[in-house]
Amino acid sequence: MADTKEIFDRLKQDHDRHRELLDKLLETSGDTDERENLFEELTKELKSHAAAEEQALYSTMLRKPPTTGETRHSVAEHHEIEEALNDLAATDMGAGGWLTKFKNFDHQYRHHIDEEEEEHFPDFANYLDEKDMEHMRSVFDRRKKDEKDEAEVTPEKKEDAKE
C-alpha cells in the first residue's frame, strides 16, 4: 500500500483554506468590495480545486470498483457546488437573500469536505498504489493552476438567479 498521506494532506490544506474563506465571507455584509473579492477568491479556489481533485484523485478512484460509488457521489456534489456558486454569483450581493443562499451553500460545502476527509479519503487510501500516487502528484498542482487561471466567477446573468 502506498503512502497516501501527502496527496490527502494537500487536499485538506485546500479544504482548510476554503473553510477560512467561508468564515470570512460569513462576516461580510451587503454589496461591498470585501464580500465581492472574497467571493471571487472562494469561487476560483473551489472550482480549480474540484477540477484538479476530479482529474487527479477521482479519475483514479473510478478505476477501482470498490470506490466508484463514493467517487460518483463526490463528483455529483461537485456539480451541485458549482451550480450553487454560479447562482450566488448571479444573485445581488446587497439583497438579504444572498446571505441566506450563502449560508445554505456554506453548510452544503462543509458537509461535502468533511465527508471527503472523514470517510472517502481514508477508504480511498486502501486502494492506492505508488503508481497512482505519482500520477496524482503530477496532475493535481498543474491542473489546479490551469483551472484557477481560467475559472469564471459570474457565468450566469443576474436574471438567471434562482428565487
Secondary structure, 3 states (H helix, E strand, C coil): CCCCHHHHHHHHHHHHHHHHHHHHHHCCCCCCHHHHHHHHHHHHHHHHHHHHHHHHHHHHHCCCHHHHHHHHHHHHHHHHHHHHHHHHHHCCCCCHHHHHHHHHHHHHHHHHHHHHHHHHHHHHHCCCCHHHHHHHHHHHHHHHHHHHHHCCCCCCCHHHCCC
